[in-house]
Amino acid sequence: MSFTVSDAVLARLEKLKDKLDKEGQNLELYLDHLYESDYVNYWDYINLDALLSLQHPRTKYPDEKTFIIYHQITELYFRLIRNCIELIADEKNLSAEFFIKQMKRVNNYFRHLTDSFSIMYEGMDREQFLAFRLALMPASGFQSAQYRMIEIYSTDIHQLVSDSKRNELKTETDIEKLYAHLYWKQGATELETGKKTLTLRQFEDKYDSGFLLSIDKWKSKNLFRKYESLSAEGLNNSELKNVLREYDQLANINWNLIHYRTAARYMERKPTDIAATGGTNWQKYLPPRFQRIIFFPQLWTDDEMKNWGSN
């Protein structure tokens, strides 16, 4: 059986051969590989079976699976956010237009995350949650390393220092000294003794070395620094300023407040609130007005920063 190969197909073969020749590869072998390969299907491409097998509840309560799936979805959104920021950091000829394009995607992801928290807020029976959460101790959403990486990607380490120490350490250059006073460490201390919780000690054991390396790696290419590196035209781009301000608000106000609202729904109780599974001080750690974490302080007025999260 014979057939005619069109000029368009021949052109594509020539293009492919040229590419493979440059890499020292053999066109004929690649064509054999293509013939022997199976077609790609949806379920294998996204590893659907593996994905759906990653939920392993510790109790008999049905809503625990909702709890697990939602947190897995959240971590995937965090990966999407990191992807966009990495593209900005690695762009050699960064323009305001490219910055805006990627940050709009980031903001969209954060808006979806915040809006989707109704799955947690309304999607679980309170009594079930208060029962199955005991099987999670001392694990806590506090232990999301990806969220800490997003913070490291976003701003200078000084902006992540606890508000009570920020002014004192504003000229400090030792990364380890600054790291010891990051704001989130204050949120994982025992409420009565002030000692580090087991949750924090576990987290530090697993991630401290990686975080310190990342802080050093990103100190010159985080979003704060990439914005500062733009030309005067880029720095004065009003759309970029607005997109970055929105990101600051989404990540450091809205995201925290929806967590606080949800924690209050499930754990507020008179006269004493229910303790978090990891022993975190959620009443002081989550409200943004206590921490005043701001990625881009140059984009906010003194009054706006002073009243951060109060409105």
C-alpha positions in Angstrom: 0.0 0.0 0.0 1.4 3.4 -1.0 0.4 6.9 0.0 1.6 10.4 -0.8 3.2 12.5 1.9 2.0 16.1 1.7 4.5 19.0 1.6 3.2 20.2 4.9 4.0 16.8 6.5 7.4 16.8 4.9 8.1 20.2 6.2 7.3 19.1 9.7 9.5 16.1 9.4 12.4 18.3 8.2 11.8 20.6 11.2 11.7 17.7 13.6 14.9 16.1 12.0 16.7 19.4 12.4 15.8 19.7 16.0 16.8 16.1 16.8 20.1 16.4 14.8 21.1 19.3 17.0 20.6 17.1 20.1 22.4 14.1 18.5 19.1 12.1 18.3 17.8 9.8 15.6 14.6 10.7 13.7 13.9 7.1 12.7 14.0 5.9 16.4 11.7 8.7 17.5 9.2 7.7 14.8 9.4 4.1 16.0 8.8 5.3 19.5 5.8 7.3 18.4 4.4 4.2 16.6 4.8 2.0 19.7 3.5 4.5 22.2 -0.1 4.4 23.4 -2.4 7.4 23.1 -2.6 9.7 26.0 -5.8 9.7 28.0 -7.2 12.1 30.6 -7.1 9.8 33.6 -3.5 8.8 33.1 -2.3 12.3 32.2 -3.6 13.8 35.5 -3.0 10.6 37.5 -6.6 10.5 38.5 -6.6 7.2 40.2 -3.6 8.2 42.4 -5.2 11.6 43.1 -8.4 10.0 44.3 -6.6 7.5 46.5 -4.8 10.2 48.6 -7.5 10.6 51.2 -6.9 8.6 54.3 -9.3 9.6 57.1 -8.3 8.7 60.7 -11.9 8.4 61.9 -15.3 7.1 60.9 -16.8 10.6 60.5 -17.7 11.4 56.8 -16.8 15.1 57.1 -13.2 14.3 57.7 -12.8 13.4 54.0 -14.2 16.8 53.2 -11.6 18.3 55.5 -8.8 16.4 53.8 -9.8 17.0 50.3 -10.3 20.8 50.8 -6.8 21.1 52.3 -5.3 19.1 49.4 -7.1 21.5 46.9 -5.6 24.4 48.9 -2.1 23.1 48.5 -2.6 22.7 44.8 -3.7 26.3 44.5 -0.6 27.3 46.5 1.5 25.5 43.9 -0.3 27.5 41.1 0.6 30.7 43.0 4.2 29.7 43.4 4.4 28.9 39.6 3.4 32.4 38.7 5.8 34.1 41.1 8.6 31.9 39.9 8.0 33.0 36.4 8.2 36.7 37.5 11.4 36.0 39.4 13.1 34.2 36.5 12.0 36.7 33.8 15.2 38.3 32.5 13.6 41.3 30.8 10.8 41.9 33.3 8.2 44.4 32.2 5.3 45.9 34.0 3.0 44.1 31.6 4.4 40.7 32.3 4.3 41.4 36.1 0.7 42.4 35.9 -0.3 39.4 33.8 1.2 36.9 36.3 -0.1 38.8 39.4 -3.6 38.9 38.0 -3.4 35.1 37.9 -2.1 35.0 41.5 -4.9 37.2 42.7 -7.5 35.1 40.9 -6.2 32.0 42.7 -6.3 33.8 46.1 -9.8 35.0 45.4 -10.9 31.5 44.6 -9.2 30.2 47.7 -11.0 32.8 49.9 -14.3 32.2 48.3 -14.0 28.5 48.5 -13.6 28.6 52.2 -17.3 28.2 52.5 -16.6 24.5 51.9 -15.0 24.5 55.3 -17.3 27.1 56.9 -20.6 25.5 55.8 -19.5 22.1 54.5 -18.9 20.3 57.8 -21.0 19.4 60.7 -19.6 21.1 63.8 -20.0 18.1 66.1 -18.3 15.9 63.6 -15.4 18.3 63.2 -14.9 18.7 67.0 -14.8 14.9 67.2 -12.5 14.0 64.3 -10.1 16.9 64.9 -8.8 15.1 68.0 -7.4 12.4 65.8 -5.3 15.0 64.0 -3.3 16.2 67.0 -0.7 17.8 66.8 -1.1 18.4 63.1 -2.3 21.8 62.0 -2.9 23.9 58.9 -0.2 26.1 60.4 2.3 23.5 59.0 1.7 24.4 55.4 5.3 24.9 54.1 4.0 26.1 50.8 2.3 29.1 52.3 5.5 30.1 54.1 7.3 29.7 50.7 4.8 32.1 49.2 5.6 34.6 51.9 9.4 34.2 51.2 8.8 34.6 47.5 6.8 37.8 48.1 8.8 40.1 50.2 12.0 40.8 52.2 12.4 38.7 55.3 12.3 41.9 57.5 8.6 42.3 56.5 7.9 38.8 58.0 9.5 39.5 61.3 7.1 39.7 64.3 5.6 43.2 64.6 7.0 43.6 68.1 10.6 43.0 66.8 10.4 44.5 63.3 11.7 47.9 64.2 14.4 46.5 66.5 15.7 44.2 63.7 15.3 46.5 60.7 19.0 46.8 60.1 19.8 43.1 61.0 21.4 41.2 58.1 21.9 37.8 59.7 19.2 35.6 58.2 19.2 33.1 61.1 18.6 35.9 63.6 15.7 37.3 61.6 14.3 33.8 61.0 14.1 33.2 64.7 11.7 36.1 65.0 9.3 35.4 62.1 5.8 36.3 63.0 4.3 32.8 62.5 6.6 31.3 65.1 4.8 33.5 67.7 1.5 31.9 66.6 2.7 28.4 67.6 3.5 28.8 71.2 1.7 27.2 74.1 -0.9 29.6 75.3 0.0 29.4 79.0 3.7 28.8 79.0 4.9 30.5 75.9 7.0 27.5 74.9 7.2 26.2 71.4 4.4 23.7 70.6 5.1 20.2 69.3 3.5 21.4 66.1 6.1 24.1 65.7 9.0 21.9 66.7 8.0 19.3 64.1 7.6 22.0 61.5 11.1 23.4 62.2 12.7 20.0 62.2 11.4 19.3 58.8 11.7 22.7 57.0 14.1 25.0 58.8 17.1 24.2 56.7 15.1 24.5 53.4 13.5 27.8 54.5 16.8 29.3 55.4 18.2 28.4 52.0 15.1 29.8 50.3 15.3 33.1 52.2 18.9 33.5 51.0 18.0 32.5 47.4 15.0 34.8 47.2 16.4 37.9 49.0 17.3 39.5 45.6 14.4 38.2 43.5 11.3 38.2 45.6 8.3 40.2 44.4 9.3 43.2 46.5 12.7 43.3 44.9 11.5 42.6 41.4 9.1 45.5 41.7 11.9 47.8 42.9 14.0 46.7 39.9 11.6 48.0 37.4 12.2 51.2 35.4 10.6 54.5 36.6 7.8 53.9 34.1 7.2 50.4 35.6 7.3 51.7 39.2 4.7 54.3 38.3 2.4 52.0 36.5 -0.9 52.5 38.3 -2.3 49.1 37.2 0.7 47.2 38.6 0.4 49.1 41.9 -3.2 48.3 42.2 -2.6 44.6 41.4 0.2 44.4 44.0 -2.0 46.2 46.6 -4.8 43.7 45.9 -2.4 40.8 46.4 -1.3 42.3 49.7 -4.9 42.5 50.8 -5.9 39.1 49.6 -2.9 37.3 51.1 -2.5 39.2 54.3 -6.0 40.3 55.2 -8.8 38.4 53.5 -7.1 35.0 53.7 -6.4 35.4 57.4 -9.8 36.8 58.2 -11.7 33.9 56.5 -9.5 31.5 58.5 -10.3 33.4 61.7 -14.0 33.4 60.9 -14.0 29.7 60.3 -12.0 28.9 63.4 -14.4 31.0 65.4 -17.4 29.2 64.0 -16.0 25.8 65.1 -13.9 26.6 68.1 -15.3 29.7 69.9 -17.0 28.7 73.1 -17.8 30.5 76.3 -16.2 31.0 78.7 -13.1 29.5 77.2 -12.4 28.9 73.5 -11.5 25.4 72.3 -7.8 24.9 71.8 -6.4 24.3 68.3 -5.1 20.8 67.5 -1.6 22.1 67.3 -1.9 24.4 70.3 -1.6 27.4 68.1 -2.8 30.7 69.5 -5.3 31.3 66.7 -7.1 34.2 68.5 -3.9 36.3 68.3 -2.2 34.7 65.3 -4.9 34.9 62.6 -6.3 38.5 62.9 -4.1 40.6 60.5 -4.3 43.7 62.7 -2.0 41.9 65.3 0.7 40.8 62.8 0.5 43.6 60.2 2.3 41.6 57.6 2.6 43.8 54.5 4.5 42.6 51.4 4.8 46.0 49.7 4.9 48.8 52.4 6.0 51.3 49.8 2.5 51.0 48.2 0.6 51.9 51.4 0.2 55.1 53.4 1.2 55.2 57.0 -2.4 55.3 58.1 -3.3 52.3 56.0 -0.4 50.3 57.5 -1.2 51.5 61.0 -4.9 50.3 60.6 -4.0 47.2 58.7 -6.9 44.7 58.7 -8.9 46.8 61.1 -11.6 47.5 58.6 
